[in-house]
Amino acid sequence: MNKRSVLHIAPENTAGVPYNVMNMQNMFGMTARLLTFYKIPYDFPEDVCLNLPLPRSKVAMKWREFKQNNLQSKMKTEQIDKWTHLPYFAPKNQAEKAYMKLRENRNKPKFLKALEEMNAESFDIIHFDGGIDFFSDSHLAKAFKLKGKKIVNCYFGDDLRTRGIVREMDEISDLNLTFEYDHTLRHPDISFLFFPFDNSSIPYIADEEYRAGDKLRIIHSPTHRIVKGTPEILAAIEKVKEQKDIEFLLVENTPRDEVLKIKQTCHIAIDQIGNRGGTGYGINSLETLSMGLPTITDMNCGMDTWLPENPFIVADKDTLADKLIELIDNEELRMAKRAESRKWVDKYHSYSSVFAKLTEYYQKAGII
C-alpha cells in the first residue's frame, strides 16, 4: 500500500475512538495526527487538543442534559426503527447562528495556529471526525478539497441522529464512514467500520478468579443515566434481588482506570437498556467482553440479528430481570459467554481487522 498521511480534525476525542483510529493508522505505517477542539472530562489520551472553552458549570451541564433528554424522549424505539432518512443540519434560530459565529471568530486564531504547527498542508487525507468543519461554512474542508486532498467524513454516536448532516461536507466527501450500524440504514452512501479497540492492556479474568466469591457481582457503569437506561436497569435489579442474593455495583463519575479495576472483580455487566445510547454497545462493552464478563445490552434496528457472531445477551426493560436470573442460575451459560467474548473482540475490533477494512474502503474510493 502506498504510504499516505492522515490528519484527523474532530470536535472532541469521542470515547477515545478518533485517537484509536489515529494510533491504528500509525501502527500500520501511515502517518496520522489528531487535532481536537475540546477536551472531554474523561481519561482518554489526546494528540493535539486546543482545549477551547466549553461551559461546564452546573447550570451549563444541566442545560445540556435537558436538551439531550428532550431529544432522546423523541427517539422512541419504534420511531428509530422506522426512521430511514437523515436531517440536514441548520442552526435552530438566528441567535444560535450568531453564537456559533461568535465562538468561531473567538477561537479561530488558536485553531489556525495549530494547523500551521502541525503542517496541515502536508497531509494527503483529511478526516473530519463528526462530519463537521471547524468553520460553519465548511470553508476549510472546501479549501483542502481544491488542493487535491481526499476528504473523509467519519461519524460517531448521535452526530447523524440528532444534529444531522452538514450538507456542504456531504457534497465534497470522497468517503463517508460510520461506527454506528443504524447510520447505514439512513445514509445512502456510508460504510460501516467496527471501531478499533486495543485490549492488550486489559487482562482476561482467569476462570478460578471468576468463580471465586460468595456472591455474583453485577456492574453497570453509565456515563449518562438517561441515555443508558439506568432507571430501567435499577428497577430490574430490584426484581432480581427479591429472588437472588447478588451484589450490584452502580459505578459513576469514576476515572477509567478505577472503573477497569472494579470491572475485574465482577461476574456480569449491563451496558444499556432502551436504545437511547446508540444501536447496541460501545467501549464500555468492549472492555467487559475483553475481560470475559457476560455482557447484557439492548439493540435496535435489527442489529442483534445482523451483528456477526453476536456475543451479547440481548435484553430490554421487560426481559432484563429474567435474563439476569437465567445467567445467575446457569454457570455453564456464563462460562460459554466468557469463552467467546474476548475472541469476538479480537476478531472484529482489533487494530489489524479494522485497518484491513479501512484500507479496503480507501482503495474502493480511490483515496489510496
C-alpha contacts under 8 A as a table, 3 or more apart, distances in Angstrom:
res1	aa1	res2	aa2	distance
1	M	368	I	7.55
2	N	368	I	6.66
3	K	29	G	6.77
3	K	30	M	5.69
3	K	31	T	7.93
4	R	30	M	5.61
4	R	31	T	6.69
4	R	123	F	7.83
4	R	124	D	6.20
4	R	125	I	7.48
4	R	368	I	7.34
5	S	30	M	5.65
5	S	31	T	4.52
5	S	32	A	5.69
5	S	123	F	5.12
5	S	124	D	5.30
5	S	125	I	6.20
6	V	30	M	7.37
6	V	31	T	6.14
6	V	32	A	4.59
6	V	33	R	6.53
6	V	123	F	5.66
6	V	124	D	6.12
6	V	125	I	4.69
6	V	126	I	5.76
6	V	127	H	6.97
7	L	32	A	5.73
7	L	33	R	5.07
7	L	34	L	6.02
7	L	35	L	7.65
7	L	120	A	7.10
7	L	123	F	6.16
7	L	124	D	7.98
7	L	125	I	6.34
7	L	126	I	4.95
7	L	127	H	6.03
8	H	18	P	7.50
8	H	22	M	7.49
8	H	32	A	7.41
8	H	33	R	6.02
8	H	34	L	4.56
8	H	35	L	6.11
8	H	126	I	5.99
8	H	127	H	4.57
8	H	128	F	6.02
8	H	129	D	6.52
9	I	34	L	6.02
9	I	35	L	4.97
9	I	36	T	6.03
9	I	126	I	7.41
9	I	127	H	6.13
9	I	128	F	5.06
9	I	129	D	5.93
9	I	133	D	7.83
10	A	13	N	6.85
10	A	18	P	7.68
10	A	34	L	7.52
10	A	35	L	6.29
10	A	36	T	4.84
10	A	37	F	6.66
10	A	128	F	6.06
10	A	129	D	4.76
10	A	130	G	6.35
10	A	132	I	7.75
11	P	36	T	5.30
11	P	37	F	4.83
11	P	38	Y	6.02
11	P	129	D	7.56
11	P	130	G	7.28
11	P	134	F	7.80
12	E	36	T	5.02
12	E	37	F	5.85
12	E	38	Y	5.17
12	E	39	K	6.19
12	E	40	I	6.60
13	N	16	G	5.15
13	N	17	V	6.51
13	N	18	P	5.59
13	N	19	Y	6.46
13	N	36	T	6.56
13	N	39	K	7.36
13	N	40	I	7.04
13	N	44	F	7.57
13	N	46	E	7.25
14	T	17	V	5.87
14	T	18	P	6.70
14	T	40	I	7.72
14	T	156	F	7.50
15	A	44	F	7.32
15	A	283	I	7.03
16	G	19	Y	5.50
16	G	20	N	6.26
16	G	44	F	5.48
16	G	45	P	7.12
17	V	20	N	4.95
17	V	21	V	6.20
17	V	195	F	6.82
17	V	196	P	7.21
18	P	21	V	5.13
18	P	22	M	6.28
18	P	34	L	7.40
18	P	129	D	7.05
19	Y	22	M	5.06
19	Y	23	N	6.03
19	Y	34	L	6.74
19	Y	45	P	7.18
19	Y	46	E	6.70
19	Y	47	D	7.40
20	N	23	N	4.91
20	N	24	M	5.94
20	N	196	P	6.21
20	N	197	F	6.86
20	N	198	D	7.89
21	V	24	M	5.06
21	V	25	Q	6.22
21	V	195	F	7.73
21	V	196	P	6.32
22	M	25	Q	5.22
22	M	26	N	6.29
22	M	32	A	5.41
22	M	33	R	6.17
22	M	34	L	6.69
23	N	26	N	5.21
23	N	27	M	6.16
23	N	32	A	7.49
24	M	27	M	5.06
24	M	28	F	6.45
24	M	196	P	7.34
24	M	351	Y	5.72
24	M	355	F	7.05
25	Q	28	F	5.28
25	Q	29	G	6.51
25	Q	30	M	5.23
25	Q	31	T	6.96
25	Q	32	A	6.29
25	Q	355	F	7.17
26	N	29	G	5.31
26	N	30	M	4.93
26	N	31	T	5.39
26	N	32	A	5.76
27	M	30	M	7.35
28	F	355	F	7.82
33	R	47	D	6.86
34	L	46	E	7.71
34	L	47	D	5.57
34	L	48	V	6.19
35	L	47	D	6.66
35	L	48	V	4.94
35	L	49	C	5.77
35	L	50	L	7.53
36	T	39	K	7.45
36	T	46	E	7.95
36	T	48	V	6.38
36	T	49	C	4.71
36	T	50	L	6.24
36	T	51	N	7.77
37	F	49	C	5.85
37	F	50	L	4.99
37	F	51	N	5.86
37	F	52	L	5.82
38	Y	49	C	6.62
38	Y	50	L	6.39
38	Y	51	N	4.72
38	Y	52	L	5.34
38	Y	53	P	7.32
38	Y	54	L	7.15
39	K	49	C	6.61
39	K	50	L	7.80
39	K	51	N	5.31
39	K	52	L	7.69
42	Y	255	P	6.92
42	Y	256	R	7.27
43	D	255	P	6.61
43	D	256	R	6.27
46	E	49	C	6.34
50	L	110	K	7.32
50	L	111	F	7.15
50	L	114	A	7.78
52	L	107	N	7.26
55	P	60	A	5.90
55	P	61	M	7.69
56	R	59	V	7.87
56	R	60	A	5.62
56	R	61	M	5.64
57	S	60	A	5.10
57	S	61	M	6.04
58	K	61	M	5.15
58	K	62	K	5.98
59	V	62	K	5.11
59	V	63	W	6.18
60	A	63	W	5.09
60	A	64	R	6.29
61	M	64	R	5.07
61	M	65	E	6.06
62	K	65	E	4.96
62	K	66	F	6.07
63	W	66	F	5.04
63	W	67	K	6.28
64	R	67	K	5.12
64	R	68	Q	6.08
65	E	68	Q	5.07
65	E	69	N	5.97
66	F	69	N	5.18
66	F	70	N	6.07
67	K	70	N	5.05
67	K	71	L	6.24
68	Q	71	L	5.10
68	Q	72	Q	6.04
69	N	72	Q	4.99
69	N	73	S	5.97
69	N	226	I	7.11
69	N	227	V	7.90
70	N	73	S	5.24
70	N	74	K	6.78
71	L	74	K	5.44
71	L	75	M	6.77
71	L	162	T	7.07
72	Q	75	M	5.04
72	Q	76	K	7.57
72	Q	227	V	7.45
72	Q	276	R	6.30
73	S	76	K	6.58
75	M	79	Q	6.05
75	M	80	I	5.91
75	M	276	R	7.29
76	K	79	Q	5.21
76	K	80	I	6.17
77	T	80	I	5.10
77	T	81	D	6.22
77	T	274	G	7.57
77	T	275	N	6.80
77	T	300	N	7.17
78	E	81	D	5.36
78	E	82	K	6.40
79	Q	82	K	5.29
79	Q	83	W	5.95
80	I	83	W	5.19
80	I	300	N	7.96
80	I	301	C	7.39
81	D	84	T	7.81
81	D	300	N	6.84
81	D	301	C	5.05
83	W	186	R	7.32
84	T	185	L	6.11
84	T	186	R	4.61
84	T	187	H	7.95
85	H	185	L	7.96
85	H	186	R	4.68
85	H	187	H	6.64
86	L	160	L	6.57
86	L	161	R	7.02
86	L	164	G	6.06
86	L	165	I	6.96
86	L	186	R	5.82
86	L	187	H	6.56
87	P	160	L	7.58
87	P	161	R	7.97
87	P	163	R	7.63
87	P	164	G	4.74
87	P	165	I	6.23
88	Y	163	R	7.78
88	Y	164	G	4.86
88	Y	165	I	4.57
88	Y	166	V	5.88
88	Y	167	R	6.18
89	F	163	R	5.82
89	F	164	G	4.75
89	F	165	I	5.37
89	F	166	V	5.28
89	F	167	R	7.29
90	A	166	V	7.86
91	P	94	Q	7.24
91	P	96	E	5.85
91	P	97	K	5.42
92	K	96	E	6.36
92	K	97	K	7.61
93	N	96	E	5.47
93	N	97	K	6.38
94	Q	97	K	4.93
94	Q	98	A	6.05
95	A	98	A	5.14
95	A	99	Y	6.15
96	E	99	Y	5.04
96	E	100	M	6.16
97	K	100	M	5.20
97	K	101	K	6.37
98	A	101	K	5.17
98	A	102	L	6.14
99	Y	102	L	5.06
99	Y	103	R	6.14
100	M	103	R	5.25
100	M	104	E	6.07
100	M	136	S	7.52
101	K	104	E	4.98
101	K	105	N	6.14
101	K	136	S	7.40
102	L	105	N	5.29
102	L	106	R	6.17
103	R	106	R	5.16
103	R	107	N	6.24
104	E	107	N	5.38
104	E	108	K	5.76
104	E	134	F	7.49
104	E	135	F	6.64
104	E	136	S	7.90
105	N	108	K	5.13
105	N	109	P	7.88
106	R	109	P	7.44
107	N	110	K	5.67
107	N	111	F	6.36
108	K	111	F	5.11
108	K	112	L	6.09
109	P	112	L	5.27
109	P	113	K	6.10
110	K	113	K	5.18
110	K	114	A	6.30
111	F	114	A	5.21
111	F	115	L	6.38
112	L	115	L	5.06
112	L	116	E	6.24
113	K	116	E	5.11
113	K	117	E	6.19
114	A	117	E	5.08
114	A	118	M	6.12
115	L	118	M	5.18
115	L	119	N	6.11
115	L	120	A	5.29
116	E	119	N	4.96
116	E	120	A	6.26
117	E	120	A	7.82
119	N	122	S	5.77
119	N	123	F	7.76
120	A	123	F	5.80
123	F	126	I	7.08
123	F	149	K	7.61
124	D	149	K	5.35
124	D	150	K	6.46
125	I	149	K	5.64
125	I	150	K	4.71
125	I	151	I	6.12
125	I	152	V	7.34
125	I	367	I	7.74
126	I	144	F	7.90
126	I	149	K	6.83
126	I	150	K	6.14
126	I	151	I	5.16
126	I	152	V	6.14
127	H	151	I	6.17
127	H	152	V	4.68
127	H	153	N	5.90
127	H	154	C	6.75
128	F	131	G	5.11
128	F	132	I	6.00
128	F	133	D	6.66
128	F	151	I	7.46
128	F	152	V	6.12
128	F	153	N	5.01
128	F	154	C	6.17
129	D	132	I	7.03
129	D	153	N	6.06
129	D	154	C	4.70
129	D	155	Y	6.12
129	D	156	F	7.67
130	G	153	N	6.81
130	G	154	C	5.59
130	G	155	Y	4.64
130	G	156	F	6.05
130	G	159	D	6.16
131	G	153	N	4.55
131	G	154	C	5.67
131	G	155	Y	5.98
131	G	159	D	7.85
131	G	165	I	7.37
131	G	166	V	7.07
131	G	169	M	6.67
131	G	170	D	7.82
132	I	138	S	7.48
132	I	153	N	7.74
132	I	166	V	6.61
132	I	169	M	6.83
133	D	136	S	6.69
133	D	137	D	7.91
133	D	138	S	5.18
133	D	139	H	7.81
133	D	140	L	6.81
133	D	141	A	6.49
133	D	169	M	7.71
134	F	138	S	7.21
134	F	140	L	7.56
135	F	138	S	5.20
135	F	139	H	6.47
135	F	140	L	6.86
136	S	139	H	7.88
137	D	168	E	7.75
138	S	141	A	5.54
138	S	142	K	6.35
138	S	168	E	6.62
138	S	169	M	6.70
139	H	142	K	4.92
139	H	143	A	6.02
140	L	143	A	5.11
140	L	144	F	6.26
141	A	144	F	5.12
141	A	145	K	6.16
141	A	151	I	7.39
141	A	169	M	7.31
142	K	145	K	5.01
142	K	146	L	6.29
142	K	172	I	7.30
143	A	146	L	5.17
143	A	147	K	6.43
144	F	147	K	5.15
144	F	148	G	6.65
144	F	149	K	5.40
144	F	150	K	7.88
144	F	151	I	7.86
145	K	148	G	5.25
145	K	149	K	5.10
145	K	150	K	6.55
145	K	151	I	6.75
145	K	172	I	7.30
146	L	149	K	7.33
150	K	173	S	7.57
150	K	174	D	6.17
150	K	367	I	6.30
151	I	172	I	7.10
151	I	173	S	4.89
151	I	174	D	5.33
151	I	175	L	6.84
152	V	173	S	5.57
152	V	174	D	5.86
152	V	175	L	4.90
152	V	176	N	5.84
152	V	177	L	7.37
153	N	169	M	7.51
153	N	170	D	7.61
153	N	173	S	6.36
153	N	175	L	6.41
153	N	176	N	4.85
153	N	177	L	6.16
154	C	176	N	5.88
154	C	177	L	4.57
154	C	178	T	5.55
155	Y	159	D	6.16
155	Y	160	L	7.23
155	Y	176	N	7.85
155	Y	177	L	6.22
155	Y	178	T	4.72
155	Y	179	F	6.63
155	Y	180	E	7.66
156	F	159	D	5.80
156	F	160	L	7.95
156	F	178	T	6.36
156	F	179	F	5.97
156	F	180	E	6.57
157	G	160	L	7.53
157	G	161	R	7.75
157	G	179	F	7.69
157	G	180	E	6.44
157	G	277	G	7.65
157	G	278	G	6.24
158	D	161	R	4.80
158	D	162	T	5.59
158	D	163	R	7.06
158	D	278	G	7.40
159	D	162	T	6.26
159	D	163	R	5.48
159	D	164	G	6.29
159	D	165	I	7.86
160	L	163	R	5.63
160	L	164	G	4.30
160	L	165	I	6.03
160	L	183	H	7.26
161	R	164	G	6.06
165	I	169	M	7.80
165	I	170	D	6.88
166	V	169	M	5.43
166	V	170	D	6.26
167	R	170	D	5.13
167	R	171	E	6.24
168	E	171	E	5.19
168	E	172	I	6.55
169	M	172	I	5.54
169	M	173	S	6.14
170	D	173	S	5.50
173	S	176	N	6.79
174	D	365	A	6.50
174	D	367	I	7.59
175	L	190	I	7.36
175	L	361	Y	7.93
175	L	362	Y	7.72
175	L	365	A	6.38
176	N	189	D	6.86
176	N	190	I	4.81
176	N	191	S	6.23
177	L	190	I	5.54
177	L	191	S	4.88
177	L	192	F	5.95
177	L	193	L	6.93
178	T	181	Y	7.48
178	T	183	H	6.83
178	T	184	T	7.69
178	T	190	I	6.84
178	T	191	S	6.16
178	T	192	F	5.06
178	T	193	L	6.09
179	F	192	F	5.83
179	F	193	L	5.20
179	F	194	F	5.86
179	F	195	F	5.89
180	E	183	H	5.69
180	E	184	T	7.57
180	E	192	F	7.06
180	E	278	G	7.18
180	E	279	T	6.96
181	Y	184	T	5.68
181	Y	185	L	7.53
181	Y	192	F	6.61
181	Y	279	T	6.67
181	Y	303	M	7.08
182	D	185	L	5.31
182	D	186	R	6.77
182	D	279	T	6.44
182	D	301	C	6.29
182	D	303	M	7.96
183	H	186	R	5.09
183	H	187	H	5.97
183	H	190	I	7.60
184	T	187	H	5.70
184	T	188	P	7.48
184	T	189	D	7.87
184	T	190	I	5.98
184	T	191	S	6.80
184	T	192	F	6.75
185	L	188	P	7.67
187	H	190	I	5.99
191	S	361	Y	7.70
193	L	354	V	6.85
193	L	357	K	7.31
193	L	358	L	7.33
194	F	348	Y	6.57
194	F	349	H	5.69
194	F	354	V	6.38
195	F	349	H	6.02
195	F	354	V	6.97
196	P	349	H	5.04
196	P	350	S	5.69
196	P	351	Y	5.25
196	P	354	V	5.89
197	F	283	I	7.87
197	F	286	L	7.68
197	F	349	H	5.50
197	F	350	S	5.63
197	F	351	Y	6.48
198	D	201	S	7.62
198	D	349	H	7.99
198	D	350	S	6.26
198	D	351	Y	6.71
199	N	202	I	5.14
199	N	203	P	7.98
199	N	287	E	7.38
199	N	290	S	6.66
200	S	203	P	7.45
202	I	287	E	7.31
202	I	290	S	6.82
202	I	291	M	6.64
203	P	290	S	7.51
203	P	291	M	5.98
204	Y	290	S	6.23
204	Y	291	M	4.15
204	Y	292	G	5.87
204	Y	342	R	7.79
205	I	209	E	6.51
205	I	210	Y	6.16
205	I	264	Q	6.74
205	I	291	M	5.49
205	I	292	G	6.18
206	A	209	E	5.25
206	A	210	Y	6.07
207	D	210	Y	4.97
207	D	211	R	6.14
208	E	211	R	5.20
208	E	212	A	6.27
209	E	212	A	5.16
210	Y	265	T	7.78
210	Y	266	C	7.68
210	Y	267	H	6.64
213	G	216	L	7.37
215	K	245	D	6.76
215	K	246	I	5.45
215	K	247	E	6.47
216	L	245	D	7.96
216	L	246	I	5.32
216	L	247	E	6.19
216	L	266	C	7.14
216	L	267	H	5.88
216	L	268	I	7.68
216	L	328	I	7.40
217	R	246	I	6.19
217	R	247	E	4.73
217	R	248	F	5.79
217	R	249	L	7.18
217	R	265	T	7.50
217	R	266	C	4.78
217	R	267	H	5.36
217	R	268	I	6.57
218	I	246	I	7.53
218	I	247	E	6.24
218	I	248	F	4.85
218	I	249	L	6.08
218	I	266	C	6.02
218	I	267	H	6.05
218	I	268	I	4.78
218	I	269	A	5.63
218	I	270	I	7.44
219	I	248	F	5.99
219	I	249	L	4.73
219	I	250	L	6.10
219	I	251	V	7.32
219	I	263	K	6.99
219	I	266	C	6.65
219	I	268	I	6.45
219	I	269	A	4.89
219	I	270	I	6.27
220	H	249	L	6.33
220	H	250	L	5.16
220	H	251	V	6.32
220	H	269	A	6.05
220	H	270	I	5.13
220	H	271	D	6.26
221	S	250	L	5.86
221	S	251	V	4.62
221	S	252	E	5.77
221	S	259	V	7.85
221	S	270	I	7.98
221	S	271	D	7.33
221	S	284	N	7.89
222	P	225	R	5.84
222	P	228	K	6.06
222	P	230	T	7.34
222	P	250	L	7.98
222	P	251	V	7.13
222	P	252	E	6.20
222	P	271	D	7.51
222	P	272	Q	7.97
223	T	228	K	7.70
223	T	252	E	6.66
223	T	253	N	7.34
224	H	227	V	5.48
224	H	228	K	6.14
225	R	228	K	5.28
225	R	229	G	5.95
225	R	230	T	4.89
225	R	231	P	7.18
226	I	229	G	5.14
226	I	230	T	6.26
226	I	231	P	7.33
226	I	276	R	7.76
227	V	230	T	7.86
227	V	272	Q	7.94
227	V	274	G	7.88
227	V	275	N	7.82
227	V	276	R	4.92
227	V	277	G	5.03
228	K	271	D	7.14
228	K	272	Q	4.55
228	K	273	I	5.98
228	K	274	G	7.08
228	K	275	N	7.65
228	K	276	R	6.51
228	K	277	G	5.84
229	G	232	E	5.56
229	G	233	I	6.36
229	G	272	Q	5.80
229	G	273	I	4.77
229	G	274	G	5.53
229	G	275	N	7.94
229	G	276	R	7.37
230	T	233	I	4.87
230	T	234	L	6.05
230	T	272	Q	7.37
230	T	273	I	7.34
231	P	234	L	5.19
231	P	235	A	6.32
232	E	235	A	5.12
232	E	236	A	6.32
232	E	273	I	7.02
232	E	317	K	5.91
233	I	236	A	5.13
233	I	237	I	6.19
233	I	272	Q	7.99
233	I	273	I	6.88
233	I	317	K	7.17
233	I	320	L	7.60
234	L	237	I	5.05
234	L	238	E	6.37
235	A	238	E	5.29
235	A	239	K	6.66
236	A	239	K	5.16
236	A	240	V	6.37
236	A	317	K	7.35
236	A	320	L	6.27
236	A	321	A	4.91
237	I	240	V	4.99
237	I	241	K	6.13
237	I	248	F	7.66
237	I	321	A	6.65
238	E	241	K	5.09
238	E	242	E	6.53
239	K	242	E	5.36
239	K	243	Q	7.27
239	K	321	A	6.50
240	V	243	Q	5.50
240	V	244	K	5.83
240	V	321	A	5.87
240	V	324	L	7.38
240	V	325	I	6.64
241	K	244	K	4.99
241	K	245	D	6.11
241	K	246	I	6.60
244	K	325	I	7.73
251	V	254	T	6.91
251	V	259	V	7.24
254	T	258	E	6.60
254	T	259	V	6.38
255	P	258	E	5.48
255	P	259	V	6.39
256	R	259	V	4.98
256	R	260	L	6.18
257	D	260	L	5.21
257	D	261	K	6.46
258	E	261	K	5.11
258	E	262	I	6.32
259	V	262	I	5.09
259	V	263	K	6.14
260	L	263	K	5.06
260	L	264	Q	6.35
260	L	287	E	7.75
261	K	264	Q	5.20
261	K	265	T	7.12
262	I	265	T	5.48
262	I	266	C	7.04
263	K	266	C	5.28
263	K	288	T	7.00
264	Q	291	M	7.00
266	C	269	A	7.58
266	C	293	L	7.47
267	H	293	L	5.74
267	H	294	P	7.18
268	I	293	L	5.40
268	I	294	P	5.22
268	I	295	T	6.08
268	I	296	I	7.86
269	A	285	S	7.99
269	A	288	T	6.77
269	A	293	L	6.36
269	A	294	P	6.32
269	A	295	T	4.74
269	A	296	I	6.19
270	I	295	T	5.74
270	I	296	I	4.71
270	I	297	T	6.08
271	D	281	Y	6.93
271	D	284	N	6.87
271	D	285	S	6.22
271	D	295	T	6.99
271	D	296	I	6.06
271	D	297	T	5.16
271	D	298	D	8.00
272	Q	275	N	7.19
272	Q	277	G	7.38
272	Q	280	G	7.59
272	Q	281	Y	7.57
272	Q	296	I	7.54
272	Q	297	T	5.05
272	Q	298	D	5.95
273	I	276	R	7.79
273	I	297	T	6.11
273	I	298	D	5.02
273	I	315	A	7.33
273	I	316	D	5.65
273	I	317	K	6.27
274	G	277	G	7.93
274	G	298	D	6.33
274	G	316	D	6.49
274	G	317	K	6.97
275	N	278	G	5.83
275	N	279	T	5.96
275	N	280	G	6.74
275	N	298	D	6.03
275	N	299	M	6.08
275	N	300	N	6.41
276	R	279	T	7.88
277	G	280	G	7.48
278	G	281	Y	7.09
279	T	298	D	7.70
279	T	299	M	5.17
279	T	300	N	5.30
279	T	301	C	6.96
279	T	303	M	6.87
280	G	297	T	6.35
280	G	298	D	5.63
280	G	299	M	4.38
280	G	300	N	6.93
280	G	303	M	7.39
281	Y	284	N	7.39
281	Y	285	S	5.93
281	Y	297	T	6.90
281	Y	299	M	7.97
282	G	285	S	5.58
282	G	286	L	6.53
283	I	286	L	4.99
283	I	287	E	6.21
284	N	287	E	5.38
284	N	288	T	6.63
285	S	288	T	5.14
285	S	289	L	5.93
285	S	295	T	6.77
286	L	289	L	5.10
286	L	290	S	5.92
286	L	345	V	6.68
287	E	290	S	5.19
287	E	291	M	6.40
288	T	291	M	5.10
288	T	292	G	6.38
288	T	293	L	5.25
288	T	294	P	7.59
288	T	295	T	6.82
289	L	292	G	5.02
289	L	293	L	5.38
289	L	294	P	6.70
289	L	295	T	6.58
289	L	338	R	7.54
289	L	341	S	4.99
289	L	342	R	5.52
289	L	345	V	7.13
290	S	293	L	7.51
290	S	341	S	6.45
290	S	342	R	4.36
290	S	345	V	6.61
291	M	342	R	6.89
292	G	337	K	7.59
292	G	338	R	4.41
292	G	339	A	6.93
292	G	341	S	5.89
292	G	342	R	6.12
293	L	337	K	7.69
293	L	338	R	5.86
293	L	341	S	7.63
294	P	312	F	7.17
294	P	313	I	7.35
294	P	334	R	6.14
294	P	337	K	5.56
294	P	338	R	5.89
294	P	341	S	7.46
295	T	312	F	5.65
295	T	313	I	6.12
296	I	312	F	5.87
296	I	313	I	4.66
296	I	314	V	5.75
296	I	315	A	6.64
297	T	312	F	6.83
297	T	313	I	6.48
297	T	314	V	5.26
297	T	315	A	5.96
297	T	316	D	7.67
298	D	314	V	5.45
298	D	315	A	5.24
298	D	316	D	5.54
299	M	302	G	7.29
299	M	303	M	6.03
299	M	304	D	5.92
299	M	314	V	6.92
299	M	315	A	7.92
300	N	303	M	5.79
300	N	304	D	7.20
302	G	305	T	5.65
302	G	306	W	6.27
303	M	306	W	4.84
303	M	307	L	5.62
304	D	307	L	5.66
304	D	310	N	6.93
304	D	314	V	7.28
305	T	308	P	7.93
305	T	310	N	7.78
307	L	310	N	5.39
309	E	344	W	7.51
311	P	337	K	6.76
311	P	340	E	6.64
311	P	341	S	5.79
311	P	344	W	7.04
312	F	337	K	7.96
313	I	323	K	7.70
315	A	318	D	7.75
315	A	319	T	5.53
315	A	320	L	5.19
315	A	323	K	6.92
316	D	319	T	5.39
316	D	320	L	5.62
317	K	320	L	5.48
317	K	321	A	7.96
318	D	321	A	7.47
319	T	322	D	5.43
319	T	323	K	6.13
320	L	323	K	5.10
320	L	324	L	6.13
321	A	324	L	5.16
321	A	325	I	6.27
322	D	325	I	5.12
322	D	326	E	6.14
323	K	326	E	5.08
323	K	327	L	6.28
324	L	327	L	5.13
324	L	328	I	6.09
325	I	328	I	4.97
325	I	329	D	6.07
326	E	329	D	5.30
326	E	330	N	5.99
327	L	330	N	5.18
327	L	331	E	6.94
327	L	333	L	6.61
327	L	334	R	6.12
328	I	331	E	6.92
330	N	333	L	5.39
330	N	334	R	6.55
331	E	334	R	5.00
331	E	335	M	6.13
332	E	335	M	5.17
332	E	336	A	6.18
333	L	336	A	5.09
333	L	337	K	6.23
334	R	337	K	5.20
334	R	338	R	6.18
335	M	338	R	4.94
335	M	339	A	6.24
336	A	339	A	5.19
336	A	340	E	6.59
337	K	340	E	5.41
337	K	341	S	5.98
338	R	341	S	5.36
338	R	342	R	7.40
339	A	342	R	7.12
339	A	343	K	7.42
340	E	343	K	5.43
340	E	344	W	6.14
341	S	344	W	5.25
341	S	345	V	6.54
342	R	345	V	5.07
342	R	346	D	6.20
343	K	346	D	5.15
343	K	347	K	6.13
344	W	347	K	5.07
344	W	348	Y	6.20
344	W	349	H	7.93
345	V	348	Y	5.53
345	V	349	H	5.21
345	V	350	S	6.73
346	D	349	H	5.74
346	D	350	S	4.94
347	K	350	S	6.29
347	K	353	S	6.73
348	Y	353	S	6.04
348	Y	354	V	7.10
349	H	353	S	6.47
349	H	354	V	6.21
350	S	353	S	5.33
350	S	354	V	6.25
351	Y	354	V	5.31
351	Y	355	F	5.83
352	S	355	F	5.25
352	S	356	A	6.19
353	S	356	A	5.37
353	S	357	K	6.57
354	V	357	K	5.19
354	V	358	L	6.10
355	F	358	L	4.97
355	F	359	T	6.00
356	A	359	T	5.17
356	A	360	E	6.34
357	K	360	E	5.00
357	K	361	Y	6.40
358	L	361	Y	5.09
358	L	362	Y	6.18
359	T	362	Y	5.00
359	T	363	Q	6.14
360	E	363	Q	5.23
360	E	364	K	6.19
361	Y	364	K	5.12
361	Y	365	A	6.19
362	Y	365	A	5.24
362	Y	366	G	6.18
362	Y	367	I	4.96
362	Y	368	I	5.80
363	Q	366	G	5.07
363	Q	367	I	5.86
363	Q	368	I	5.32
364	K	367	I	7.66
